[in-house]
């Protein structure tokens, strides 16, 4: 389904190493998995678009990792 970037509100990340799923508000981030401390390659000083880009790159390099986005209309369900 086609969505506008401005409708993204949350990001979910599934760690490639331990499988822990974390859901964050779009502006928040962490640089390591909170369970196994796998480095996600994110600089906390990056802006939101760079953080999203780095998450996509991380998931591309680590095929067991998963990232996704939760949009406005997904929150109302």
Order of alpha helices (4+ residues) and beta strands (2+ residues): beta-beta-alpha-beta-alpha
